[in-house]
């Protein structure tokens, strides 16, 4: 996935994929509204962790390990997928 500071144009700006039966939309800069039929939207750009559901889409952002923003601690996240369970998202602050 290409971010706003990446120069390799062979990387996609957006990507839709399915893993363990769950549909994800990946994009660097979060849109105001998710594309139709998007249960999960993973994004970056803000450097602020996020786990928020808007209009039936769960927006997830792991934050940033080096340059956190808006008072957020440096962080990363673990996404655990299983075909028989809802995705599990665990944010890990790095202090």
Backbone as CSV, one residue per row, in Angstrom:
resi,resn,N_x,N_y,N_z,CA_x,CA_y,CA_z,C_x,C_y,C_z
1,UNK,0.829,-1.173,0.000,0.000,0.000,0.000,0.873,1.236,0.000
2,UNK,0.495,2.174,-0.794,1.255,3.414,-0.924,0.672,4.482,0.000
3,UNK,1.561,5.161,0.717,1.175,6.284,1.559,1.439,7.598,0.856
4,UNK,1.134,8.694,1.521,1.278,10.003,0.900,2.736,10.430,0.724
5,UNK,3.687,9.739,1.330,5.111,10.077,1.171,5.868,9.029,0.352
6,UNK,5.169,8.047,-0.193,5.806,6.997,-0.985,5.839,7.400,-2.453
7,UNK,6.931,7.049,-3.131,7.073,7.455,-4.529,6.921,6.307,-5.525
8,UNK,6.845,5.068,-5.050,6.727,3.923,-5.952,5.277,3.794,-6.429
9,UNK,5.011,4.244,-7.636,3.645,4.253,-8.147,3.113,2.865,-8.504
10,UNK,3.953,1.841,-8.396,3.451,0.485,-8.642,2.654,-0.028,-7.433
11,UNK,2.791,0.624,-6.286,2.006,0.243,-5.104,0.613,0.845,-5.223
12,UNK,-0.424,0.093,-4.868,-1.786,0.630,-4.982,-2.085,1.663,-3.893
13,UNK,-2.971,2.598,-4.220,-3.435,3.580,-3.234,-4.468,2.966,-2.293
14,UNK,-5.236,2.015,-2.815,-6.263,1.336,-2.030,-6.240,-0.138,-2.381
15,UNK,-6.710,-0.945,-1.445,-6.724,-2.388,-1.664,-7.904,-2.985,-0.927
16,UNK,-8.658,-3.829,-1.604,-9.735,-4.599,-0.960,-9.281,-6.046,-0.939
17,UNK,-9.438,-6.674,0.205,-9.050,-8.076,0.298,-9.887,-8.790,1.335
18,UNK,-9.909,-10.095,1.205,-10.641,-10.937,2.136,-9.654,-11.864,2.822
19,UNK,-9.755,-11.939,4.127,-8.914,-12.832,4.927,-9.798,-13.514,5.951
20,UNK,-9.705,-14.828,6.028,-10.482,-15.641,6.980,-11.981,-15.320,6.881
21,UNK,-12.432,-15.028,5.664,-13.844,-14.757,5.444,-14.288,-13.352,5.801
22,UNK,-13.368,-12.464,6.126,-13.687,-11.081,6.487,-13.174,-10.150,5.391
23,UNK,-14.007,-9.186,5.004,-13.655,-8.256,3.938,-13.061,-6.976,4.528
24,UNK,-11.884,-6.571,3.984,-11.175,-5.383,4.444,-10.919,-4.436,3.285
25,UNK,-10.932,-3.167,3.607,-10.516,-2.122,2.667,-9.333,-1.423,3.317
26,UNK,-8.193,-1.386,2.624,-6.990,-0.743,3.139,-6.733,0.525,2.352
27,UNK,-6.440,1.602,3.070,-6.167,2.884,2.436,-5.318,3.700,3.416
28,UNK,-4.416,4.516,2.895,-3.559,5.281,3.803,-4.329,6.435,4.456
29,UNK,-4.907,7.317,3.649,-5.655,8.457,4.185,-7.118,8.044,4.346
30,UNK,-7.661,8.122,5.565,-9.029,7.633,5.773,-10.061,8.509,5.079
31,UNK,-11.013,7.893,4.399,-12.093,8.666,3.791,-13.105,9.071,4.865
32,UNK,-13.905,10.061,4.564,-14.967,10.464,5.508,-16.007,9.360,5.650
33,UNK,-16.198,8.636,4.565,-17.181,7.553,4.551,-16.565,6.355,3.851
34,UNK,-16.782,5.180,4.384,-16.231,3.959,3.786,-16.951,3.641,2.479
35,UNK,-16.261,2.970,1.557,-16.949,2.491,0.352,-18.096,1.550,0.739
36,UNK,-19.092,1.417,-0.126,-20.212,0.516,0.174,-19.728,-0.911,0.454
37,UNK,-20.446,-1.598,1.313,-20.161,-3.000,1.647,-18.738,-3.185,2.184
38,UNK,-18.337,-2.320,3.110,-17.015,-2.402,3.719,-17.176,-2.605,5.220
39,UNK,-17.078,-3.848,5.689,-17.212,-4.083,7.125,-16.031,-3.538,7.933
40,UNK,-14.812,-3.593,7.343,-13.608,-3.156,8.053,-12.764,-2.272,7.140
41,UNK,-12.349,-1.124,7.662,-11.484,-0.222,6.923,-10.235,0.023,7.770
42,UNK,-9.085,-0.374,7.249,-7.811,-0.158,7.933,-7.099,1.009,7.276
43,UNK,-6.630,1.954,8.106,-5.975,3.130,7.549,-4.829,3.567,8.448
44,UNK,-4.066,4.504,7.937,-2.967,5.110,8.681,-3.127,6.610,8.637
45,UNK,-2.080,7.304,8.292,-2.004,8.732,8.016,-2.095,9.637,9.242
46,UNK,-3.050,9.425,10.120,-3.251,10.348,11.237,-2.236,10.149,12.360
47,UNK,-1.617,8.973,12.422,-0.689,8.604,13.494,-1.389,8.549,14.846
48,UNK,-2.705,8.410,14.843,-3.504,8.319,16.059,-4.261,6.991,16.031
49,UNK,-4.161,6.181,17.089,-4.891,4.914,17.109,-6.403,5.138,16.993
50,UNK,-7.059,4.167,16.355,-8.509,4.301,16.160,-9.169,2.940,16.124
51,UNK,-10.283,2.850,16.795,-11.187,1.700,16.711,-12.583,2.280,16.877
52,UNK,-13.212,2.572,15.747,-14.477,3.287,15.758,-15.392,2.719,14.678
53,UNK,-16.649,2.507,15.019,-17.614,2.030,14.044,-18.504,3.180,13.607
54,UNK,-18.533,3.415,12.298,-19.366,4.453,11.696,-20.171,3.834,10.558
55,UNK,-21.471,3.950,10.618,-22.345,3.445,9.545,-22.004,2.004,9.158
56,UNK,-21.887,1.137,10.120,-21.652,-0.303,9.918,-20.257,-0.640,9.417
57,UNK,-19.324,0.297,9.444,-17.933,0.026,9.079,-17.058,0.281,10.297
58,UNK,-16.210,-0.680,10.604,-15.267,-0.518,11.715,-13.960,0.049,11.165
59,UNK,-13.629,1.274,11.566,-12.401,1.950,11.157,-11.303,1.604,12.166
60,UNK,-10.188,1.093,11.663,-9.082,0.696,12.526,-7.789,1.360,12.065
61,UNK,-7.035,1.900,13.024,-5.736,2.513,12.757,-4.823,2.107,13.913
62,UNK,-3.666,1.505,13.633,-2.779,1.067,14.711,-2.002,2.202,15.368
63,UNK,-2.132,3.424,14.865,-1.330,4.530,15.388,0.025,4.531,14.707
64,UNK,1.065,4.904,15.438,2.397,5.020,14.856,3.439,4.652,15.904
65,UNK,4.429,3.869,15.515,5.446,3.459,16.490,6.500,4.523,16.735
66,UNK,6.619,5.508,15.833,7.707,6.474,15.995,7.251,7.920,16.172
67,UNK,6.259,8.350,15.441,5.842,9.751,15.487,4.351,9.858,15.765
68,UNK,3.973,9.468,16.976,2.563,9.551,17.355,2.101,11.000,17.295
69,UNK,0.794,11.204,17.226,0.231,12.527,16.995,-0.862,12.821,18.014
70,UNK,-1.127,14.087,18.250,-2.240,14.551,19.090,-2.224,13.945,20.491
71,UNK,-1.044,13.780,21.064,-0.922,13.275,22.429,-1.024,11.770,22.576
72,UNK,-1.225,11.060,21.475,-1.315,9.595,21.539,0.077,9.021,21.807
73,UNK,0.155,7.933,22.576,1.453,7.296,22.763,1.851,6.542,21.500
74,UNK,3.140,6.299,21.288,3.531,5.404,20.192,2.789,4.075,20.362
75,UNK,2.349,3.490,19.269,1.554,2.273,19.375,1.641,1.428,18.112
76,UNK,1.199,0.191,18.261,0.984,-0.730,17.147,-0.256,-1.540,17.516
77,UNK,-0.670,-2.433,16.645,-1.861,-3.225,16.932,-1.697,-4.624,16.377
78,UNK,-2.423,-5.543,16.966,-2.475,-6.927,16.492,-3.913,-7.210,16.062
79,UNK,-4.063,-7.690,14.849,-5.364,-8.073,14.314,-5.362,-9.582,14.179
80,UNK,-6.241,-10.236,14.920,-6.336,-11.691,14.900,-7.605,-12.094,14.164
81,UNK,-7.438,-12.952,13.145,-8.564,-13.354,12.311,-8.841,-14.836,12.424
82,UNK,-10.127,-15.147,12.453,-10.597,-16.524,12.457,-11.896,-16.547,11.664
83,UNK,-12.078,-17.585,10.881,-13.290,-17.683,10.071,-14.540,-17.838,10.931
84,UNK,-14.385,-18.335,12.145,-15.544,-18.591,12.995,-15.775,-17.527,14.062
85,UNK,-14.953,-16.471,14.087,-15.066,-15.429,15.109,-14.958,-14.049,14.463
86,UNK,-15.529,-13.031,15.100,-15.287,-11.669,14.619,-13.806,-11.316,14.778
87,UNK,-13.269,-10.469,13.927,-11.873,-10.057,14.079,-11.617,-9.455,15.461
88,UNK,-10.481,-9.781,16.020,-10.075,-9.247,17.323,-8.963,-8.224,17.095
89,UNK,-9.134,-7.026,17.634,-8.190,-5.921,17.456,-7.644,-5.554,18.817
90,UNK,-6.323,-5.602,18.954,-5.708,-5.247,20.237,-4.660,-4.175,19.996
91,UNK,-4.911,-2.999,20.567,-3.971,-1.892,20.469,-2.906,-2.034,21.550
92,UNK,-1.658,-1.867,21.160,-0.537,-2.008,22.101,0.218,-0.682,22.198
93,UNK,0.001,0.094,23.274,0.809,1.302,23.473,2.267,0.905,23.713
94,UNK,3.182,1.628,23.142,4.620,1.346,23.295,5.221,2.459,24.131
95,UNK,5.369,2.211,25.395,5.907,3.247,26.295,7.363,3.017,26.579
